[in-house]
Amino acid sequence: MTASVTSVQAGDTVTVQAWGLLLDEEYTVELHSTPVVLGTATSDAAGTVSQTFRIPASTPAGAHTVVLLRDGVQVAEIAITVTAQPALAATGADAGVLPLGLALFVLGLLLTVVSRRVASRRSSTS
């Protein structure tokens, strides 16, 4: 069994390839330390599997194992390292929102100052 990468960021994908399997059989692919089912794959007429799976974004960083099972029995495994998502991606924040928010705040502040000056001039001329 092989994986397209040995280090993957949480939320990204990994392609799993295995060979020497039973023909036309369904296999479950799990991510271990704490088992999480990534999906299933069916071997082809040559007894091989090649399928891409997404590593859950909530996966903790560290050493893990991708495990191939048939009817709950482990038939292959490969070690991978999961790295954390960048802090910005983890928060869901969009870097373009901050400058827009700041600009709107400054515009609102400017309008408040101008409206107070206009009101002040009107009251002093009455």
C-alpha positions in Angstrom: 0.0 0.0 0.0 1.2 3.5 -0.8 -0.1 7.0 -0.3 0.4 10.0 -2.7 2.0 11.9 0.2 3.4 11.0 3.6 2.6 14.4 5.1 -0.8 16.0 4.6 -2.5 19.1 5.9 -5.7 18.5 7.8 -8.6 19.1 5.3 -6.5 18.2 2.3 -6.6 14.9 0.3 -4.4 11.8 0.0 -4.6 9.2 -2.7 -4.3 5.6 -1.5 -3.1 2.8 -3.7 -3.0 -0.8 -2.8 -2.5 -4.0 -4.8 -2.6 -7.8 -4.3 -6.1 -7.5 -3.1 -9.1 -9.8 -3.7 -10.8 -9.0 -7.0 -13.9 -6.8 -7.1 -14.2 -6.4 -3.4 -15.1 -3.4 -1.3 -12.6 -2.1 1.2 -13.0 0.5 4.0 -10.3 3.1 4.4 -9.8 4.5 7.9 -7.6 7.1 9.5 -6.2 5.9 12.8 -5.2 7.0 15.9 -8.8 7.4 16.7 -10.5 5.5 13.8 -12.3 7.8 11.4 -13.8 6.3 8.2 -12.5 8.1 5.2 -14.6 6.1 2.7 -14.7 2.9 0.8 -13.0 1.7 -2.4 -13.6 -1.3 -4.6 -10.7 -3.3 -6.0 -10.7 -3.7 -9.7 -10.3 -6.9 -11.8 -6.6 -6.8 -11.2 -7.0 -6.6 -7.4 -5.8 -3.0 -7.1 -7.3 0.1 -5.5 -6.5 3.8 -6.2 -8.7 6.4 -4.7 -8.5 9.8 -3.2 -9.8 10.6 0.3 -10.1 13.9 2.3 -8.4 14.0 5.7 -11.0 15.7 8.0 -10.1 19.3 8.9 -10.6 18.4 12.6 -7.9 15.8 12.5 -5.2 16.6 15.2 -1.7 17.2 13.9 0.7 14.4 14.4 1.4 10.8 13.4 -1.5 8.8 12.0 -2.0 5.6 10.0 -4.2 5.1 6.9 -5.7 1.6 7.2 -7.3 -0.6 4.6 -9.9 -3.0 5.9 -12.0 -5.8 4.4 -15.0 -6.9 6.5 -13.4 -5.2 9.5 -10.1 -7.0 9.2 -7.0 -4.9 8.5 -5.2 -5.9 5.3 -2.8 -3.0 4.8 -1.6 0.2 6.4 0.7 3.2 5.8 1.9 5.8 8.2 1.3 9.5 7.4 1.8 12.8 9.2 -1.1 15.2 9.5 -0.1 18.9 9.9 -2.4 21.6 11.3 -4.2 24.0 9.0 -2.8 27.5 9.0 -4.4 29.7 11.8 -6.2 31.9 9.3 -7.8 28.9 7.5 -8.8 27.3 10.8 -10.7 30.5 11.8 -12.5 30.7 8.5 -11.5 34.4 8.4 -11.1 36.0 5.0 -8.0 38.3 4.8 -10.0 40.7 2.5 -12.7 41.4 5.1 -10.4 43.2 7.6 -9.4 46.1 5.2 -13.1 46.5 4.2 -14.3 46.6 7.8 -11.7 49.1 8.7 -12.6 51.3 5.7 -16.3 51.2 6.7 -15.5 52.1 10.3 -13.4 55.1 9.2 -16.1 56.2 6.8 -18.7 56.0 9.6 -16.5 57.9 12.0 -15.9 60.6 9.3 -19.7 60.9 8.6 -20.3 61.3 12.4 -17.8 64.1 12.7 -19.1 65.9 9.6 -22.8 65.6 10.7 -21.9 67.0 14.2 -20.1 70.0 12.7 -23.0 70.7 10.4 -25.4 70.5 13.4 -23.2 72.7 15.4 -23.0 75.4 12.7 -26.8 75.3 12.3 -27.4 75.8 16.0 -24.9 78.6 16.3 -26.5 80.5 13.4 -30.0 80.3 14.9 
